[in-house]
Amino acid sequence: MFSNIGFPGLILILVIALIVFGPQKLPEIGRSIGQSLKEFKKSSRETIDEIKDDQDKKM
C-alpha cells in the first residue's frame, strides 16, 4: 500500500504534518510513535518466543 509513495511523497506528508501539528508538537509525536513501535516489537518478540517454547515442549 505505501510502497509506491517515494521520497517526494514523504516530504509532502512531513510538510503537511508540520503545518497541521506545528513545530512544537512534532518531536512529541515522533517520540510517542517511536515508543509505540518499540513496545510493539518487544511484545512481538515475546509472543514469538512463547510460541517457540510451546513448540519445543510439544516435541
Secondary structure as a PSIPRED ss2 file (coil, helix, strand):
# PSIPRED VFORMAT (PSIPRED V4.0)

   1 M C   1.000  0.000  0.000
   2 F C   1.000  0.000  0.000
   3 S C   1.000  0.000  0.000
   4 N C   1.000  0.000  0.000
   5 I C   1.000  0.000  0.000
   6 G H   0.000  1.000  0.000
   7 F H   0.000  1.000  0.000
   8 P H   0.000  1.000  0.000
   9 G H   0.000  1.000  0.000
  10 L H   0.000  1.000  0.000
  11 I H   0.000  1.000  0.000
  12 L H   0.000  1.000  0.000
  13 I H   0.000  1.000  0.000
  14 L H   0.000  1.000  0.000
  15 V H   0.000  1.000  0.000
  16 I H   0.000  1.000  0.000
  17 A H   0.000  1.000  0.000
  18 L H   0.000  1.000  0.000
  19 I H   0.000  1.000  0.000
  20 V H   0.000  1.000  0.000
  21 F H   0.000  1.000  0.000
  22 G H   0.000  1.000  0.000
  23 P H   0.000  1.000  0.000
  24 Q H   0.000  1.000  0.000
  25 K H   0.000  1.000  0.000
  26 L H   0.000  1.000  0.000
  27 P H   0.000  1.000  0.000
  28 E H   0.000  1.000  0.000
  29 I H   0.000  1.000  0.000
  30 G H   0.000  1.000  0.000
  31 R H   0.000  1.000  0.000
  32 S H   0.000  1.000  0.000
  33 I H   0.000  1.000  0.000
  34 G H   0.000  1.000  0.000
  35 Q H   0.000  1.000  0.000
  36 S H   0.000  1.000  0.000
  37 L H   0.000  1.000  0.000
  38 K H   0.000  1.000  0.000
  39 E H   0.000  1.000  0.000
  40 F H   0.000  1.000  0.000
  41 K H   0.000  1.000  0.000
  42 K H   0.000  1.000  0.000
  43 S H   0.000  1.000  0.000
  44 S H   0.000  1.000  0.000
  45 R H   0.000  1.000  0.000
  46 E H   0.000  1.000  0.000
  47 T H   0.000  1.000  0.000
  48 I H   0.000  1.000  0.000
  49 D H   0.000  1.000  0.000
  50 E H   0.000  1.000  0.000
  51 I H   0.000  1.000  0.000
  52 K H   0.000  1.000  0.000
  53 D H   0.000  1.000  0.000
  54 D H   0.000  1.000  0.000
  55 Q H   0.000  1.000  0.000
  56 D H   0.000  1.000  0.000
  57 K H   0.000  1.000  0.000
  58 K H   0.000  1.000  0.000
  59 M C   1.000  0.000  0.000
